[in-house]
């Protein structure tokens, strides 16, 4: 068997089985640390054994058995410790284990415990990427420009709090579910955004690994909670954004705006899947939340053959709906950008200028002003706004785009 | 599992009769649902004395151990199955006493 095919089998098993493995180990041994370590050891063993022994017919079962043995070994090693103390540290789980329960529910438990609101937001993101997505600590550290040691401590602290404060390992009650799901979706949204518009002057403008993980987890949540409209909305939003990936960054590493993108390079399969989800939500007839509205806006853009065919009144109407749900100045800014296409740059500029008090430190505020001022022929003011935007922008491709635009001003 | 619910205050003796009544009602609920362990309101930090008897003789210092704008105004000790239950009770406690609260598990 070729080394490449074994390696591919291990990576595929990692993608398909990691979360399931960690979730079932956590359930069985009541401890996130033991589950994480045993799962990692099982994959390390697979890397050594599979080339010699061949890929097992059922990799998931092989990994479960191997990881279970590793966990028991560790517990035996530690059994010298006071049993009572160890028991006190086990995760609290008040549901009796039931063999009939769907395995998928265990992955949901894992997601909910990692995204618990009592954990700091950045810890939720890190813990979800480690425990659910299976990224290594160095990978997560790189993604968020933190040192490995700091990221390791963050994850360790979060696991310690889960134990000490007894954060339960269960799917929240129906009453709490909507708020908790929205917390999970927000974590995935952050992961996706960091991938889509990566921060840092020395990093790639797009972090494909983070995008791929965010989409994979959003798919999982959508499969596990098919009735949740926002989960479907977030997945659709990610797919419709990812569909434009190839067109978004030019060969010279510059951000390409929606208006200038080569729509022929958009991914038709992802667009079809995203549109189907948006249509499904429309048909559900339930008032949409923010991700569903954002997905609908993306659907309008990806339905237009070219920028001139964009249904801007539909886009503005959707933003109006979004503003009524979320009065944040960033939404108001995006609405103003759409208004420029419908009512002209002068009306849009007035709306953008009203946001100065809240958005003066946000690069996109200055970039939008710069663009509107340029369209209004106010070169000098536009240049000053570009300067400010360049100073504040954190994404390499966006900075390159802003510099070119500024330097093109007469 | 027991949790300490600390009431964060910034002004001593600032409780109103409405807050007092809401706290009584919350305490009754804690007792009725089996969560009650203990609770109490504290006098202001100006009434505190710090004692250090690690050396040869006890040293008494007037005032709280840390000077800050916010301090412990009172507390509940509750019995709860897990943090989710404790957080819900603490949220109701915060509403009743009209103050921010902090939840911490006992070891």
Interface residues (C-beta under 8 A of the other chain):
Chain A: X92 X94 X116 X117 X118 X164 X165 X166 X167 X168 X172 X176
Chain B: X1 X81 X82 X83 X84 X87 X103 X104 X105 X107
